[in-house]
Amino acid sequence: MRSKKKCENVVTDVKKVNISFSWSMMAFLLIFTIGSLYEWKRGASDRE
């Protein structure tokens, strides 16, 4: 009985980490995309 309860707690903790990781990844991708579009718009990556 005791190990089943412990297993449920681990699964719940993993779900919380996945949600937190997902939001962190979304924030990173949003900032990265905005930065890339800004750089592209200004032409900073053009090489001569």
N, CA, C and O atoms as a Tripos MOL2 file, in Angstrom:
@<TRIPOS>MOLECULE
protein
  192   191    48     0     0
PROTEIN
NO_CHARGES

@<TRIPOS>ATOM
      1 N           0.8130   -1.2010    0.0000 N.3       1 MET1
      2 CA          0.0000    0.0000    0.0000 C.3       1 MET1
      3 C           0.8550    1.2640    0.0000 C.2       1 MET1
      4 O           0.5770    2.2290   -0.7120 O.2       1 MET1
      5 N           1.8850    1.2270    0.8070 N.am      2 ARG2
      6 CA          2.7070    2.4130    0.9650 C.3       2 ARG2
      7 C           3.4400    2.7800   -0.3280 C.2       2 ARG2
      8 O           3.5500    3.9600   -0.6590 O.2       2 ARG2
      9 N           3.9390    1.7890   -1.0550 N.am      3 SER3
     10 CA          4.6830    2.0760   -2.2810 C.3       3 SER3
     11 C           3.7690    2.6480   -3.3660 C.2       3 SER3
     12 O           4.2100    3.4510   -4.1890 O.2       3 SER3
     13 N           2.5080    2.2400   -3.3690 N.am      4 LYS4
     14 CA          1.5730    2.7710   -4.3570 C.3       4 LYS4
     15 C           1.3570    4.2650   -4.1260 C.2       4 LYS4
     16 O           1.3150    5.0430   -5.0800 O.2       4 LYS4
     17 N           1.2230    4.6590   -2.8820 N.am      5 LYS5
     18 CA          1.0330    6.0740   -2.5560 C.3       5 LYS5
     19 C           2.2660    6.8850   -2.9620 C.2       5 LYS5
     20 O           2.1460    7.9910   -3.4890 O.2       5 LYS5
     21 N           3.4460    6.3240   -2.7120 N.am      6 LYS6
     22 CA          4.6870    7.0030   -3.0780 C.3       6 LYS6
     23 C           4.7720    7.1600   -4.5950 C.2       6 LYS6
     24 O           5.2060    8.2020   -5.0870 O.2       6 LYS6
     25 N           4.3660    6.1460   -5.3260 N.am      7 CYS7
     26 CA          4.3900    6.1840   -6.7860 C.3       7 CYS7
     27 C           3.4450    7.2680   -7.3060 C.2       7 CYS7
     28 O           3.7720    7.9720   -8.2620 O.2       7 CYS7
     29 N           2.2890    7.4000   -6.6890 N.am      8 GLU8
     30 CA          1.3410    8.4290   -7.1060 C.3       8 GLU8
     31 C           1.9220    9.8200   -6.8880 C.2       8 GLU8
     32 O           1.7150   10.7170   -7.7060 O.2       8 GLU8
     33 N           2.6450   10.0010   -5.7930 N.am      9 ASN9
     34 CA          3.2700   11.2930   -5.5220 C.3       9 ASN9
     35 C           4.3280   11.6220   -6.5640 C.2       9 ASN9
     36 O           4.4570   12.7730   -6.9800 O.2       9 ASN9
     37 N           5.0820   10.6220   -6.9840 N.am     10 VAL10
     38 CA          6.1190   10.8340   -7.9970 C.3      10 VAL10
     39 C           5.4780   11.2270   -9.3210 C.2      10 VAL10
     40 O           5.9640   12.1320   -9.9990 O.2      10 VAL10
     41 N           4.4010   10.5610   -9.6920 N.am     11 VAL11
     42 CA          3.7090   10.8780  -10.9420 C.3      11 VAL11
     43 C           3.1680   12.3010  -10.8940 C.2      11 VAL11
     44 O           3.2730   13.0370  -11.8760 O.2      11 VAL11
     45 N           2.5960   12.6890   -9.7770 N.am     12 THR12
     46 CA          2.0810   14.0520   -9.6210 C.3      12 THR12
     47 C           3.2080   15.0680   -9.7250 C.2      12 THR12
     48 O           3.0460   16.1030  -10.3720 O.2      12 THR12
     49 N           4.3480   14.7900   -9.1000 N.am     13 ASP13
     50 CA          5.4880   15.6990   -9.1700 C.3      13 ASP13
     51 C           6.0070   15.8280  -10.6000 C.2      13 ASP13
     52 O           6.3670   16.9250  -11.0270 O.2      13 ASP13
     53 N           6.0490   14.7280  -11.3410 N.am     14 VAL14
     54 CA          6.5160   14.7610  -12.7310 C.3      14 VAL14
     55 C           5.5720   15.6020  -13.5790 C.2      14 VAL14
     56 O           6.0240   16.3560  -14.4410 O.2      14 VAL14
     57 N           4.2760   15.4860  -13.3490 N.am     15 LYS15
     58 CA          3.3130   16.3010  -14.0970 C.3      15 LYS15
     59 C           3.5210   17.7810  -13.8140 C.2      15 LYS15
     60 O           3.4320   18.6010  -14.7280 O.2      15 LYS15
     61 N           3.7950   18.1350  -12.5660 N.am     16 LYS16
     62 CA          4.0350   19.5340  -12.2190 C.3      16 LYS16
     63 C           5.2960   20.0470  -12.9000 C.2      16 LYS16
     64 O           5.3250   21.1800  -13.3800 O.2      16 LYS16
     65 N           6.3280   19.2320  -12.9470 N.am     17 VAL17
     66 CA          7.5770   19.6230  -13.6020 C.3      17 VAL17
     67 C           7.3410   19.7930  -15.0960 C.2      17 VAL17
     68 O           7.8520   20.7400  -15.6930 O.2      17 VAL17
     69 N           6.5790   18.8960  -15.7100 N.am     18 ASN18
     70 CA          6.3050   19.0020  -17.1420 C.3      18 ASN18
     71 C           5.5580   20.2840  -17.4680 C.2      18 ASN18
     72 O           5.8520   20.9310  -18.4730 O.2      18 ASN18
     73 N           4.5910   20.6620  -16.6290 N.am     19 ILE19
     74 CA          3.8470   21.8960  -16.8610 C.3      19 ILE19
     75 C           4.7800   23.0950  -16.7270 C.2      19 ILE19
     76 O           4.7370   24.0130  -17.5460 O.2      19 ILE19
     77 N           5.6140   23.0850  -15.7070 N.am     20 SER20
     78 CA          6.5610   24.1810  -15.4940 C.3      20 SER20
     79 C           7.5540   24.2650  -16.6510 C.2      20 SER20
     80 O           7.8530   25.3570  -17.1360 O.2      20 SER20
     81 N           8.0580   23.1340  -17.0870 N.am     21 PHE21
     82 CA          9.0040   23.0960  -18.2000 C.3      21 PHE21
     83 C           8.3470   23.5980  -19.4810 C.2      21 PHE21
     84 O           8.9670   24.3210  -20.2610 O.2      21 PHE21
     85 N           7.0980   23.2150  -19.6950 N.am     22 SER22
     86 CA          6.3880   23.6410  -20.8960 C.3      22 SER22
     87 C           6.2600   25.1580  -20.9480 C.2      22 SER22
     88 O           6.4970   25.7630  -21.9940 O.2      22 SER22
     89 N           5.8880   25.7790  -19.8310 N.am     23 TRP23
     90 CA          5.7570   27.2330  -19.8010 C.3      23 TRP23
     91 C           7.1110   27.9080  -19.9940 C.2      23 TRP23
     92 O           7.2040   28.9300  -20.6730 O.2      23 TRP23
     93 N           8.1490   27.3480  -19.4040 N.am     24 SER24
     94 CA          9.4870   27.9200  -19.5690 C.3      24 SER24
     95 C           9.9300   27.8380  -21.0230 C.2      24 SER24
     96 O          10.5030   28.7890  -21.5560 O.2      24 SER24
     97 N           9.6680   26.7140  -21.6610 N.am     25 MET25
     98 CA         10.0450   26.5320  -23.0610 C.3      25 MET25
     99 C           9.2540   27.4740  -23.9630 C.2      25 MET25
    100 O           9.8050   28.0320  -24.9120 O.2      25 MET25
    101 N           7.9710   27.6550  -23.6730 N.am     26 MET26
    102 CA          7.1470   28.5710  -24.4700 C.3      26 MET26
    103 C           7.6730   30.0050  -24.3480 C.2      26 MET26
    104 O           7.7400   30.7290  -25.3410 O.2      26 MET26
    105 N           8.0420   30.4090  -23.1390 N.am     27 ALA27
    106 CA          8.5760   31.7570  -22.9300 C.3      27 ALA27
    107 C           9.8850   31.9280  -23.6910 C.2      27 ALA27
    108 O          10.0990   32.9590  -24.3290 O.2      27 ALA27
    109 N          10.7640   30.9280  -23.6300 N.am     28 PHE28
    110 CA         12.0350   30.9970  -24.3480 C.3      28 PHE28
    111 C          11.8070   31.1160  -25.8530 C.2      28 PHE28
    112 O          12.4230   31.9510  -26.5150 O.2      28 PHE28
    113 N          10.9270   30.2840  -26.3880 N.am     29 LEU29
    114 CA         10.6730   30.3220  -27.8250 C.3      29 LEU29
    115 C          10.0590   31.6500  -28.2540 C.2      29 LEU29
    116 O          10.3770   32.1610  -29.3280 O.2      29 LEU29
    117 N           9.1910   32.2060  -27.4330 N.am     30 LEU30
    118 CA          8.5910   33.4960  -27.7530 C.3      30 LEU30
    119 C           9.6580   34.5910  -27.8030 C.2      30 LEU30
    120 O           9.6980   35.3750  -28.7510 O.2      30 LEU30
    121 N          10.5090   34.6460  -26.7990 N.am     31 ILE31
    122 CA         11.5720   35.6530  -26.7630 C.3      31 ILE31
    123 C          12.5510   35.4450  -27.9160 C.2      31 ILE31
    124 O          12.9770   36.4110  -28.5490 O.2      31 ILE31
    125 N          12.9070   34.2010  -28.1880 N.am     32 PHE32
    126 CA         13.8230   33.8920  -29.2870 C.3      32 PHE32
    127 C          13.2270   34.3090  -30.6330 C.2      32 PHE32
    128 O          13.9240   34.8770  -31.4740 O.2      32 PHE32
    129 N          11.9460   34.0290  -30.8330 N.am     33 THR33
    130 CA         11.2780   34.3770  -32.0860 C.3      33 THR33
    131 C          11.2100   35.8870  -32.2680 C.2      33 THR33
    132 O          11.4850   36.3990  -33.3530 O.2      33 THR33
    133 N          10.8440   36.5970  -31.2110 N.am     34 ILE34
    134 CA         10.7760   38.0580  -31.2940 C.3      34 ILE34
    135 C          12.1570   38.6360  -31.6120 C.2      34 ILE34
    136 O          12.2760   39.5360  -32.4430 O.2      34 ILE34
    137 N          13.1870   38.1280  -30.9600 N.am     35 GLY35
    138 CA         14.5470   38.5910  -31.2280 C.3      35 GLY35
    139 C          14.9920   38.2950  -32.6490 C.2      35 GLY35
    140 O          15.6260   39.1310  -33.2920 O.2      35 GLY35
    141 N          14.6630   37.1160  -33.1360 N.am     36 SER36
    142 CA         15.0420   36.7430  -34.5010 C.3      36 SER36
    143 C          14.3270   37.6120  -35.5280 C.2      36 SER36
    144 O          14.9330   38.0480  -36.5070 O.2      36 SER36
    145 N          13.0480   37.8620  -35.3070 N.am     37 LEU37
    146 CA         12.3000   38.7280  -36.2290 C.3      37 LEU37
    147 C          12.8410   40.1540  -36.2120 C.2      37 LEU37
    148 O          12.9290   40.7980  -37.2580 O.2      37 LEU37
    149 N          13.1970   40.6410  -35.0490 N.am     38 TYR38
    150 CA         13.7710   41.9840  -34.9280 C.3      38 TYR38
    151 C          15.0920   42.0750  -35.6860 C.2      38 TYR38
    152 O          15.3360   43.0350  -36.4170 O.2      38 TYR38
    153 N          15.9310   41.0730  -35.5040 N.am     39 GLU39
    154 CA         17.2200   41.0550  -36.1970 C.3      39 GLU39
    155 C          17.0140   40.9750  -37.7030 C.2      39 GLU39
    156 O          17.6940   41.6700  -38.4570 O.2      39 GLU39
    157 N          16.0910   40.1440  -38.1460 N.am     40 TRP40
    158 CA         15.8170   39.9710  -39.5740 C.3      40 TRP40
    159 C          15.2760   41.2710  -40.1680 C.2      40 TRP40
    160 O          15.6610   41.6620  -41.2690 O.2      40 TRP40
    161 N          14.3890   41.9330  -39.4390 N.am     41 LYS41
    162 CA         13.7840   43.1710  -39.9170 C.3      41 LYS41
    163 C          14.8310   44.2780  -40.0680 C.2      41 LYS41
    164 O          14.7710   45.0590  -41.0180 O.2      41 LYS41
    165 N          15.7790   44.3500  -39.1510 N.am     42 ARG42
    166 CA         16.8190   45.3780  -39.2080 C.3      42 ARG42
    167 C          17.9100   45.0300  -40.2050 C.2      42 ARG42
    168 O          18.6930   45.8980  -40.5890 O.2      42 ARG42
    169 N          17.9740   43.7850  -40.6280 N.am     43 GLY43
    170 CA         18.9970   43.3850  -41.5850 C.3      43 GLY43
    171 C          20.3490   43.1640  -40.9510 C.2      43 GLY43
    172 O          21.3750   43.2400  -41.6270 O.2      43 GLY43
    173 N          20.3610   42.8930  -39.6640 N.am     44 ALA44
    174 CA         21.6220   42.7320  -38.9440 C.3      44 ALA44
    175 C          22.3780   41.4800  -39.3730 C.2      44 ALA44
    176 O          23.5950   41.4080  -39.2020 O.2      44 ALA44
    177 N          21.6890   40.5100  -39.9170 N.am     45 SER45
    178 CA         22.3630   39.2700  -40.2880 C.3      45 SER45
    179 C          22.8560   39.2730  -41.7380 C.2      45 SER45
    180 O          23.4520   38.2960  -42.1900 O.2      45 SER45
    181 N          22.6110   40.3660  -42.4700 N.am     46 ASP46
    182 CA         23.0920   40.4480  -43.8520 C.3      46 ASP46
    183 C          24.6050   40.5830  -43.8590 C.2      46 ASP46
    184 O          25.1770   41.3710  -43.1070 O.2      46 ASP46
    185 N          25.2310   39.8160  -44.7060 N.am     47 ARG47
    186 CA         26.6920   39.8660  -44.8110 C.3      47 ARG47
    187 C          27.0740   40.4490  -46.1600 C.2      47 ARG47
    188 O          26.4190   40.2140  -47.1760 O.2      47 ARG47
    189 N          28.1210   41.1920  -46.1370 N.am     48 GLU48
    190 CA         28.5730   41.8220  -47.3880 C.3      48 GLU48
    191 C          29.8410   41.2130  -47.8980 C.2      48 GLU48
    192 O          30.3510   41.6300  -48.9380 O.2      48 GLU48
@<TRIPOS>BOND
     1     1     2 1
     2     2     3 1
     3     3     4 2
     4     3     5 am
     5     5     6 1
     6     6     7 1
     7     7     8 2
     8     7     9 am
     9     9    10 1
    10    10    11 1
    11    11    12 2
    12    11    13 am
    13    13    14 1
    14    14    15 1
    15    15    16 2
    16    15    17 am
    17    17    18 1
    18    18    19 1
    19    19    20 2
    20    19    21 am
    21    21    22 1
    22    22    23 1
    23    23    24 2
    24    23    25 am
    25    25    26 1
    26    26    27 1
    27    27    28 2
    28    27    29 am
    29    29    30 1
    30    30    31 1
    31    31    32 2
    32    31    33 am
    33    33    34 1
    34    34    35 1
    35    35    36 2
    36    35    37 am
    37    37    38 1
    38    38    39 1
    39    39    40 2
    40    39    41 am
    41    41    42 1
    42    42    43 1
    43    43    44 2
    44    43    45 am
    45    45    46 1
    46    46    47 1
    47    47    48 2
    48    47    49 am
    49    49    50 1
    50    50    51 1
    51    51    52 2
    52    51    53 am
    53    53    54 1
    54    54    55 1
    55    55    56 2
    56    55    57 am
    57    57    58 1
    58    58    59 1
    59    59    60 2
    60    59    61 am
    61    61    62 1
    62    62    63 1
    63    63    64 2
    64    63    65 am
    65    65    66 1
    66    66    67 1
    67    67    68 2
    68    67    69 am
    69    69    70 1
    70    70    71 1
    71    71    72 2
    72    71    73 am
    73    73    74 1
    74    74    75 1
    75    75    76 2
    76    75    77 am
    77    77    78 1
    78    78    79 1
    79    79    80 2
    80    79    81 am
    81    81    82 1
    82    82    83 1
    83    83    84 2
    84    83    85 am
    85    85    86 1
    86    86    87 1
    87    87    88 2
    88    87    89 am
    89    89    90 1
    90    90    91 1
    91    91    92 2
    92    91    93 am
    93    93    94 1
    94    94    95 1
    95    95    96 2
    96    95    97 am
    97    97    98 1
    98    98    99 1
    99    99   100 2
   100    99   101 am
   101   101   102 1
   102   102   103 1
   103   103   104 2
   104   103   105 am
   105   105   106 1
   106   106   107 1
   107   107   108 2
   108   107   109 am
   109   109   110 1
   110   110   111 1
   111   111   112 2
   112   111   113 am
   113   113   114 1
   114   114   115 1
   115   115   116 2
   116   115   117 am
   117   117   118 1
   118   118   119 1
   119   119   120 2
   120   119   121 am
   121   121   122 1
   122   122   123 1
   123   123   124 2
   124   123   125 am
   125   125   126 1
   126   126   127 1
   127   127   128 2
   128   127   129 am
   129   129   130 1
   130   130   131 1
   131   131   132 2
   132   131   133 am
   133   133   134 1
   134   134   135 1
   135   135   136 2
   136   135   137 am
   137   137   138 1
   138   138   139 1
   139   139   140 2
   140   139   141 am
   141   141   142 1
   142   142   143 1
   143   143   144 2
   144   143   145 am
   145   145   146 1
   146   146   147 1
   147   147   148 2
   148   147   149 am
   149   149   150 1
   150   150   151 1
   151   151   152 2
   152   151   153 am
   153   153   154 1
   154   154   155 1
   155   155   156 2
   156   155   157 am
   157   157   158 1
   158   158   159 1
   159   159   160 2
   160   159   161 am
   161   161   162 1
   162   162   163 1
   163   163   164 2
   164   163   165 am
   165   165   166 1
   166   166   167 1
   167   167   168 2
   168   167   169 am
   169   169   170 1
   170   170   171 1
   171   171   172 2
   172   171   173 am
   173   173   174 1
   174   174   175 1
   175   175   176 2
   176   175   177 am
   177   177   178 1
   178   178   179 1
   179   179   180 2
   180   179   181 am
   181   181   182 1
   182   182   183 1
   183   183   184 2
   184   183   185 am
   185   185   186 1
   186   186   187 1
   187   187   188 2
   188   187   189 am
   189   189   190 1
   190   190   191 1
   191   191   192 2
@<TRIPOS>SUBSTRUCTURE
     1 MET1         2 RESIDUE 1 A MET
     2 ARG2         6 RESIDUE 1 A ARG
     3 SER3        10 RESIDUE 1 A SER
     4 LYS4        14 RESIDUE 1 A LYS
     5 LYS5        18 RESIDUE 1 A LYS
     6 LYS6        22 RESIDUE 1 A LYS
     7 CYS7        26 RESIDUE 1 A CYS
     8 GLU8        30 RESIDUE 1 A GLU
     9 ASN9        34 RESIDUE 1 A ASN
    10 VAL10       38 RESIDUE 1 A VAL
    11 VAL11       42 RESIDUE 1 A VAL
    12 THR12       46 RESIDUE 1 A THR
    13 ASP13       50 RESIDUE 1 A ASP
    14 VAL14       54 RESIDUE 1 A VAL
    15 LYS15       58 RESIDUE 1 A LYS
    16 LYS16       62 RESIDUE 1 A LYS
    17 VAL17       66 RESIDUE 1 A VAL
    18 ASN18       70 RESIDUE 1 A ASN
    19 ILE19       74 RESIDUE 1 A ILE
    20 SER20       78 RESIDUE 1 A SER
    21 PHE21       82 RESIDUE 1 A PHE
    22 SER22       86 RESIDUE 1 A SER
    23 TRP23       90 RESIDUE 1 A TRP
    24 SER24       94 RESIDUE 1 A SER
    25 MET25       98 RESIDUE 1 A MET
    26 MET26      102 RESIDUE 1 A MET
    27 ALA27      106 RESIDUE 1 A ALA
    28 PHE28      110 RESIDUE 1 A PHE
    29 LEU29      114 RESIDUE 1 A LEU
    30 LEU30      118 RESIDUE 1 A LEU
    31 ILE31      122 RESIDUE 1 A ILE
    32 PHE32      126 RESIDUE 1 A PHE
    33 THR33      130 RESIDUE 1 A THR
    34 ILE34      134 RESIDUE 1 A ILE
    35 GLY35      138 RESIDUE 1 A GLY
    36 SER36      142 RESIDUE 1 A SER
    37 LEU37      146 RESIDUE 1 A LEU
    38 TYR38      150 RESIDUE 1 A TYR
    39 GLU39      154 RESIDUE 1 A GLU
    40 TRP40      158 RESIDUE 1 A TRP
    41 LYS41      162 RESIDUE 1 A LYS
    42 ARG42      166 RESIDUE 1 A ARG
    43 GLY43      170 RESIDUE 1 A GLY
    44 ALA44      174 RESIDUE 1 A ALA
    45 SER45      178 RESIDUE 1 A SER
    46 ASP46      182 RESIDUE 1 A ASP
    47 ARG47      186 RESIDUE 1 A ARG
    48 GLU48      190 RESIDUE 1 A GLU
